[in-house]
Amino acid sequence: MKINPYQSLSSSLYIQNKENASQDSKAENAQQKELSQRIANDSIDISKEAKIMQMSQTLDEDRTAKLEKLKEQIDQGTYDKDLLKTAQKMFDYWNPRGTDQ
């Protein structure tokens, strides 16, 4: 039987690669563990201003829904206009109470 010197070299490289892969996987596991610990300790504090902004966004969504409903009513011809109420609101807007003229 002839022994090829390359076989011993290739088998030692195989063993070395296997050890390196094992070390790499241990390092990756340690990094993942550290990352999961960081994530578990993270927290978020929302300021009052941000909460107000979130609420205003909800109001914008409500207003958009109301406008869509009005558009549908106008398109269908079922929108009932109260001209007196509209005129009164316009008058109140342009002539605020409490001012003498």
HELIX and SHEET records of a PDB file:
HELIX    1   1 PRO A    5  ASN A   41  1                                  37    
HELIX    2   2 LYS A   48  GLN A   76  1                                  29    
HELIX    3   3 LEU A   83  TRP A   94  1                                  12    
END                                                                             
